[in-house]
Amino acid sequence: MIVGPKYKIGKRLGAGVFEKCQTQKFAISEARTGKKNKGRRGGRSDYAKQFLEKQKVRYTYGIMEKQFKNYIIKANDTKNIKPADYLYQMLEQRLDNVVYRLGLAKTRRGARQMVSHGHILLNGIKVTVPSANVKVADVIKIREGSKVSPLFTNLEERFKEYTMPAWVSFDVNKGEGIVKQNPTYERMSLHFDLSPVLEFYSR
């Protein structure tokens, strides 16, 4: 997915869409911009709000429109779980996102490259498709030949400063992680809302 200027997009969609925008420098810049633009914009229509949420999700996970629409179709077809919950699970359990959540990469984009370049094994098999689905009990491991790469140096030190989501775990000594459970969609802890996204595609 080709992305334009991240600061500009981050100001439009919110800091949460890019790790680069989650800094004090960006927050100060955003605060200044907010003061300048205060009162200039009127209320957004429902369509505009839904479109904005859709863009937030797409840019957060780095997904093209066609692929994202396929996720929406699958979410709406599910029977045993709410569409928003299932959509969140599919997005979070993409291989590139799991690698990111495990703390092996600082950004989702970095995780995508890590997978594409063959550094990651899924259940012992090298997988180079970032969108590959990862299920509960699946094992994600650093390829043996890649452990000497600068990408994975000082992992122990890096993990001291990283808080891992409860649904995954990683063994630094083995260089492997596991998906312990499905991630839970908790609207209040996220910078986007999936309900308006599903409404957008139901038009």
N, C-alpha and C positions, 0 to 999 in steps of 0.2 A: 504494500500500500504506500503510495507516494504522499508525503506530508509536506505542507508548505511551512512558512515561518512559525515555529512552535509558540513563541511568545504571543504572536498576533492571534493564533488560534486559541491559545490558553486564555487570553483576555476575553474572547468571545464565548467560549464554552465552559471556562472554569479551570482552575489550577490542577484539578484532579486528573485531567486527561493526559498529561505528560509529567513524568518524573522531573524533567528539567524545570518545570514551572512550580514545583513544590519547594521553593527556596524563599529565604527572607528578601532577597533582591527582587524577585517577582512580586511578592506580596506588597512591598513598598511601592513598586511601579503601578500595581493594580489599584492601590489605595489612592494614589495621585490621579490616575485616570478616572476613577470613580467620582472624585470630587469635581473634576472638570465637566463630566457628563451628567452630573446629578440634575434631574429634572428635564433632561432633553428628550428622553424616550417615553412614549406612552405605554400603556399596558399591551402586552402581547396577546394575540389571538390564541385560541386553543391549538389551532394547527401549528402556529409558530412555536409554541411551548413544546408540543410533541416532537416537532422536527428538531428542536434544540436538544432534547433528551436523546433522540436517536443518534445525533451527531456525537454527543458526549460518549455514548457507549461504543460507537464505531471507532472513534479516535483513541479511546482508552485501550481497546484491545487490538487496534491496528487491523481492522477487518474491512474488506471491500464490500460495496453495497450488495452485489449479487450473493456473495457468501453469507452476509448478514441476513438477507431476506430468507435464505434457506433455513437458517436457524429459527427465524420467526415462524416459518411454516411448520417445522418440527415441534416447536413449543406449543403451537395452537392445536396440533394433532394429538398431543399427549392426553391420556385419559386419567391416570392415577395421581397426577401432581399438577398443581397450579401452573399455568403457562409461564408466569414470571419466574417462579422457582426453577422450572426446568430450563428456561432460557439462561438464567444465571449459572446453573450447573454446567451447561454446555460451554459457555464462555470461559468459566473458570477452569474447566477440565480440559481445555486445549493444552497440548503438550508444551507449547511455548510459555503459556501462562503458568503452568505448574512449575516449570523450571524457574521462572521468575519468582513465584511464591516460595519455592524452596530456598531462595536466596543465592542461587548460583549466578544470577545476572542482576545488575543494578537496575536495568530497565527491561520492559517487555520487548523492545526492539533488539536489545542485546541478546535476550533469550531466544528470539526468533533466529538470529544469526547463528547462535550457538547450536541450535537444532539443525538448521540448514547446512551447516558445515560439518555435520556428522560427529559432533562431540558427545552426543547423548544416546544412551541405550534405553529402550523401553522394553522391560521384561527380557533383557539380554539381547535384544535385536536393535541394530542401529536404525533409527528412524530419522529421516531428514524432512519430514512434512510437519511444519509447525502447528498445523490445525488438527493433527492426529488426536483422537479422543482418548483420554486417560480415565480408567475406571478405578473403583475402590479396590485396594489390594495390589494394584499395579506398582511395579518397582521401576524407578527412574534412576539411572546410574551414569556416572561419568565414564566415558569410554577409557579403557586402560591406557591407550596410547596418548590420550588427551590430558591425562592428569599432570603431565609436566608443562602443559601450556600455561602461559602467564594468566590466562583467564581464570585459572583455579588455584593460583598461589595465595597463601595466607588465608585459606578458608576459615581456619579456626579463629583467627583474629576478626575476620569480617562477621562471623556469626555471633560474636560477643555483642555486637552493636545492632543485631537484627532480631526483630520479633516475628517469628514464623506463625502463620495461621494455624489454628488448632486442628484443621483437617488434613494437614500433611506433617511429615517428620523427616529428618535427615540425619544420617550417621556419617559424621565427618571422616572417621577412620576408614570406613568402607567406601566412602564416596558415593553413597546411594541413599535415595529417599523413597518414601512410600506414601501413597494416598490412603489415609486411615478411614476417611468417611467422605460423603458428598458434602460440598460446601453449602452453607445455608444462606439464603437471600435475606439480608437484614437491611431494609430500606434506609433506616436512620443512620447507619454506619457508612453509607456510600455517598458518592458525589453525584449519582444519577438515579433516576427512577424508571424502572422498566415498564410500569403500567401504561404511561403515556406513549411509550414506544410501541407497545402492542396495539394500542388504540390507533396510532398513526397508520399502521399497516392494515388495519381492519376497514379503512375508508374505501 
